[in-house]
Amino acid sequence: MRHLPVRTTRRRVVGSLAAALLCAAGLAAPAAARDTAGRTGAGPSPTHPAEGGHAATAPVAPGPATKVPDDLALTPPMGFNNWNSTHCRAEFDEAMVKGIADLFVEKGLKEAGYQYVNLDDCWALPERDTNGTLVPDPVRFPGGIKAVADYVHAKGLKLGIYTSAGTKTCNSAGFPGALGHERSDARQFADWGVDYLKYDNCNNQGVDARQRYTAMRDALKATGRPIVYSICEWGENTPWEWAADVGHLWRTTGDISDSWGSMLSIMKRNLPLAPYAGPGRWNDPDMLEVGNGGMTDTEYRTHFSMWSIMAAPLLIGSDLRKASPRTFEILGNEEVIAVDQDPLGRQGSVVSSEGGRWVVAKQMKDGSRAVALFNETGSAQSVATTAKAVGLPGADAYTLRDLWQHKSFHTAGRIAATVPAHGTVLLRVSADGKWSHHPPATELALKGGLFVEAGTSAKVTSEVTDLGRTAAQRVSVALGAPAGWAVRATSPSTAAALPTGRTLATTWTVTAPAGTRPGAYDLALKATYRSPQGTRAEKELPLTAQVVLAPPAGTSPLGDLPWLSATNGWGPVERDTSNGDSGAGDGRPITIGGTVYAKGLGVHAESTVEYYTGGACEKVTAQVGVDDETIVKGTVAFEIWADGRQAASTGVLTNAMPAQELSADVSSAQTVRLVVTDGGDGIDSDHGDWAQASLSC
């Protein structure tokens, strides 16, 4: 459950990944009561399992045997919804909706498969008319909804609309919901030419979810108009178990927000539900945030890749009138869209997820496999699997298509890539007999963290490994850095040939000029080579170097030191205050069990704060616990990681417990990470404090 800054009703995200697995297996999970207190500072956010090793997804029960028998949504719906970019602000109006429809055509999005232009909350007046019918807001939609539908239909597109399975919608203005008005509202939507209905869950008066959503299903059917029916009850009542014969898609989580932590936690809750998805019945992890500005382009490509391999609806949530060329490039990648829209209708399943290195594979109708190599962690990682592990039959070699680089290679069976932090390499792998037409695949890697103190040389080693059935010939590798930096190879950077499985390792010194400001800088490792037939191939691995300051000698409060990176489940990490609410600087004094602490970090699960220690520090200490601002909720666990090793951890801590002392030996570590995870009952008010946190060097 997380607090929405505009909608006043809070939405609970039920359970952790373990709970989701129980649900997927058909086992009962505790029902979640809706929080109607409206209390500020609770800061809920979606669920995300603890950092570290994750087992492959457990076997789960098969999905529902029935679906709505109307041949609608045979592939996941694609389109647009305004909510993520506008909420209820004035820019949501008729001009915006028409402008989006225009851009669908002009920018090739319609041709790529996007077809629904959907209105969210705030399109109506707060009161029905004297006949009990809904009234479009005459300021936002002066021509009415039918006129907008006619405009959208004239473009060869379809129109969607929103209401709630309650007495009011979710906005605080109290727009009318459809509870008790299902027949008349459905008739009105059909008369206007609506093609898609998003049916929310606010103000539901405690009426059974199946009853409320089935009533609208029947009302929509009675109109005779084909309308895709999107059930938006946030996964509270495990709709994947019953909604296939009610609607065409169902939300599996609370609302997404435009942050890495939100997107990641929602993805993790949706992944175990793969057996329930199929043509006409889709798990919906909420709309896309691509282009809204809260994540990097690398993270947005991950967002789009993982939604596609999960066969999720692809509903654009950014204002395309303001979108960058890079946003259109991501949203318009037809090779990635083809993974989402594959007519077999399988949702990708987890093959492995050890240490935040995820492999997710999806069976495609042509027998190939879409394979996502996803790196959850904050540094580049090698993510690997095999053709056999993703379900392909035995073969001499396989064609491997990189769907973001739009290049084809072949592999002898190993599927691997060094994936940038928070990045995803999305591949399509097939045993098609045409592998020899393509050059061998290679994996590029860089050993040793790229932490550079200005004016001082750092040593790293690059590796180029041949994954193909044939040798890579005339291999050459180069490491590129920003202008003014010095990069020098201290061992051979070329090889006449690399047979299958062999590696060219090259050592380098990298020096940032004295005076270079601390921060992240882009580098790139690039390899060129030729196939035995003479075809030239090129691979590039984008990298990030961190220019860092040496840690100060003595004992320093961690709230006073610069961090390498910080992710948080709700709002930003706060220095010397609690997490507070979603805005920066809105925290309160750090308070655990009635004791107030002047120094520390205020976070919200899932959270990771990383510091550079350069092998020069010995110990991290802190008083940790759930902040008192959560009132009675909040369950978290604290971890300290030294490089890739967990150096210390607590058990699950609750709001009722006093602060616990946590310390860890971090000797020789290059980096230290402070991690806060959910306590296992779903992320709800999980405000964690690193009180009096200090680093001794």
Secondary structure, 3 states (H helix, E strand, C coil): CECCCCECCCECCCCCHHHHHHHHCCCCCCCCCCCCCCCCCCCCCCCCCCCCCCCCCCCCCCCCCCCCCCCCCCCCCEEEECHHHHCCCCCCCHHHHHHHHHHHHHCCHHHHCCCEEECCCCCECCCCCCCCCCCECCCCCCCHHHHHHHHHHHCCCEEEEEEECCCECCECCCCECCCCCHHHHHHHHHHHCCCEEEEECCCCCCCCHHHHHHHHHHHHHHHCCCCEEEECCCCCCCHHHCHHHCCCEEECCCCCCCCHHHHHHHHHHHHHHHHHCECCEEEECCCCCCCCCCCCHHHHHHHHHHHHHCCCCEEECCCHHHCCHHHHHHHCCHHHHHHHCCCCCCCCEEEECHHHEEEEEEECCCCCEEEEEEECCCCCEEEEEECCCCCCCCCCCEEEEECCCCEEEEECCEEEEEECCCCEEEEEEECCCCHHHCCECEEEEEECCCEEECCCEEEEEEEEEECCCCCEEEEEEEEECCCCCEEEECCCCEEEEECCCCEEEEEEEEECCCCCCCEEEEEEEEEEEECCCCCEEEEEEEEEEEEECCCCCCEEEHHHCCCCEEECCCCCCEECCCCCCCCCCCCCCEEECCEEECCEEEEECCEEEEEECCCCCCEEEEEEEECHHHCCCCEEEEEEEECCEEEEECCCEECCCCCEEEEEECCCCCEEEEEEEECCCCCCCCEEEEEEEEEEC
